[in-house]
Amino acid sequence: MRIFVHCVGHLKEGYWKAAQEEYLKRIQGYADLAIKEYPDYPIPNKAGAKEETEIKNKEGQAILKTLKPSDYLVILDLNHSELDSLQFADKLNDYFRLGGSTVHFAIGGSLGLSDELKKRANAVLCFGKMTFPHQLARIMLLEQLYRAFRINNHEPYHK
């Protein structure tokens, strides 16, 4: 199994990097996971809707250029139904079945994801209606992936 996590923005703070490394280490026994980072474009002060859309489109295009038409893409988006960890574990199995053992996840920058990237998605994952920094969303995704692998392998996990 292979997982690609496409992230707009880089982890700058050491605590985010340490958390990411810990989950990458934990997941490696279950799947081959790669993080792909893309630049987040600066948002000018007083940026209007048009400028924000242009920024999201640039960030989205960077991710779309790396995907093949057959790649199975799951996006993280606020505007979707939420899953608990057991439901996500089931969905992860579905993603791998439908994706041919490779699944791509995409996390947008501070403005979210472009409409084009949303249209390209095969599935949508929502961690709740609250807004989280994209660095935290990345760590939350890694933690939930690890938890899902533990659940799917009938191993103990924190409830």
C-alpha positions as CSV (number, residue, x, y, z in Angstrom):
1,M,0.0,0.0,0.0
2,R,1.2,3.5,-0.9
3,I,-0.1,6.8,0.4
4,F,0.8,10.2,-0.9
5,V,-0.1,13.3,1.2
6,H,0.0,16.4,-0.9
7,C,0.3,19.5,1.4
8,V,0.2,23.2,0.5
9,G,2.8,24.8,2.8
10,H,5.8,23.6,4.7
11,L,6.3,22.6,8.3
12,K,8.5,25.3,9.8
13,E,8.2,24.7,13.5
14,G,10.2,21.8,15.1
15,Y,7.2,20.4,17.0
16,W,5.2,19.9,13.8
17,K,8.2,18.2,12.2
18,A,8.7,16.0,15.2
19,A,5.1,15.0,15.2
20,Q,5.2,14.2,11.5
21,E,8.3,12.1,11.9
22,E,6.8,10.1,14.7
23,Y,3.7,9.2,12.7
24,L,5.7,8.5,9.6
25,K,7.8,6.0,11.7
26,R,4.6,4.4,13.1
27,I,2.9,4.1,9.8
28,Q,5.9,2.6,7.9
29,G,5.0,-0.9,9.2
30,Y,1.6,-0.6,7.4
31,A,2.2,1.4,4.3
32,D,4.7,3.4,2.3
33,L,3.8,7.0,2.9
34,A,5.3,10.0,1.2
35,I,4.7,13.7,2.0
36,K,4.8,16.1,-1.0
37,E,4.9,19.8,-0.1
38,Y,4.0,22.6,-2.4
39,P,4.6,26.4,-1.9
40,D,1.8,28.4,-0.3
41,Y,1.5,31.7,-2.0
42,P,1.5,34.9,0.1
43,I,-1.9,36.5,0.6
44,P,-1.7,40.2,0.1
45,N,-3.4,42.4,2.8
46,K,-6.9,43.4,1.6
47,A,-6.9,40.6,-1.0
48,G,-10.2,40.3,-2.7
49,A,-12.1,37.2,-3.7
50,K,-10.6,37.3,-7.2
51,E,-7.0,37.3,-5.8
52,E,-7.8,34.6,-3.3
53,T,-9.3,32.4,-6.0
54,E,-6.1,33.0,-8.2
55,I,-3.9,31.9,-5.2
56,K,-6.0,28.7,-4.6
57,N,-5.9,28.0,-8.4
58,K,-2.1,28.2,-8.4
59,E,-1.8,26.0,-5.4
60,G,-4.3,23.5,-6.8
61,Q,-2.6,23.4,-10.2
62,A,0.7,22.5,-8.5
63,I,-0.9,19.4,-7.0
64,L,-2.9,18.5,-10.1
65,K,0.2,18.5,-12.2
66,T,1.6,15.6,-10.1
67,L,-1.5,13.4,-10.4
68,K,-2.3,11.0,-13.1
69,P,-5.9,10.6,-14.3
70,S,-6.1,7.2,-12.6
71,D,-4.9,8.4,-9.2
72,Y,-7.4,8.1,-6.4
73,L,-7.6,11.5,-4.6
74,V,-9.1,12.2,-1.3
75,I,-9.3,15.9,-0.3
76,L,-9.7,17.4,3.2
77,D,-12.5,19.9,3.2
78,L,-14.7,21.5,5.8
79,N,-17.9,21.2,3.8
80,H,-18.6,17.5,4.0
81,S,-20.0,15.0,6.5
82,E,-17.7,13.9,9.3
83,L,-16.6,10.4,10.1
84,D,-15.5,8.8,13.4
85,S,-12.3,6.8,13.5
86,L,-14.0,3.5,12.9
87,Q,-15.8,4.8,9.9
88,F,-12.6,6.3,8.6
89,A,-10.9,3.0,9.0
90,D,-13.6,1.4,6.8
91,K,-13.3,4.2,4.3
92,L,-9.6,3.8,4.1
93,N,-10.1,0.2,3.0
94,D,-12.5,1.4,0.4
95,Y,-10.0,4.0,-0.8
96,F,-7.3,1.4,-1.3
97,R,-9.7,-1.0,-3.0
98,L,-10.8,1.8,-5.4
99,G,-7.4,3.3,-5.8
100,G,-5.5,0.1,-6.7
101,S,-3.5,0.1,-3.5
102,T,-2.4,3.7,-3.8
103,V,-4.2,6.7,-2.3
104,H,-3.5,10.4,-2.6
105,F,-4.7,12.9,0.1
106,A,-4.6,16.7,-0.5
107,I,-4.5,19.4,2.2
108,G,-5.0,22.9,1.0
109,G,-3.3,26.1,2.3
110,S,-4.9,28.7,4.5
111,L,-7.5,29.6,1.8
112,G,-8.5,26.0,1.2
113,L,-8.6,24.1,-2.0
114,S,-9.3,25.2,-5.6
115,D,-12.6,24.3,-7.2
116,E,-10.7,22.4,-9.9
117,L,-9.0,20.2,-7.2
118,K,-12.4,19.7,-5.5
119,K,-13.9,18.5,-8.8
120,R,-11.0,16.2,-9.4
121,A,-11.4,14.5,-6.0
122,N,-12.7,11.0,-5.8
123,A,-13.6,11.4,-2.1
124,V,-13.8,14.0,0.6
125,L,-12.7,13.8,4.2
126,C,-13.8,16.2,6.9
127,F,-12.3,16.5,10.4
128,G,-15.1,18.7,11.6
129,K,-16.6,22.1,11.0
130,M,-13.8,24.0,12.8
131,T,-11.0,25.5,10.9
132,F,-7.5,24.1,11.6
133,P,-4.1,25.3,10.5
134,H,-2.9,23.2,7.6
135,Q,0.1,22.1,9.6
136,L,-2.3,20.7,12.3
137,A,-4.6,19.1,9.7
138,R,-1.5,17.3,8.3
139,I,-0.7,15.8,11.7
140,M,-4.3,15.0,12.3
141,L,-4.5,13.1,9.0
142,L,-1.3,11.2,9.8
143,E,-2.7,10.3,13.3
144,Q,-6.0,9.1,11.8
145,L,-4.2,7.0,9.2
146,Y,-2.1,5.4,11.9
147,R,-5.2,4.8,14.0
148,A,-7.1,3.3,11.0
149,F,-4.3,0.9,10.3
150,R,-4.3,-0.2,13.9
151,I,-8.1,-0.7,13.8
152,N,-8.0,-2.5,10.5
153,N,-5.3,-4.9,11.8
154,H,-7.3,-5.6,15.0
155,E,-4.6,-4.0,17.1
156,P,-5.2,-2.0,20.3
157,Y,-5.8,1.7,19.9
158,H,-6.7,4.5,22.2
159,K,-10.5,5.1,22.3
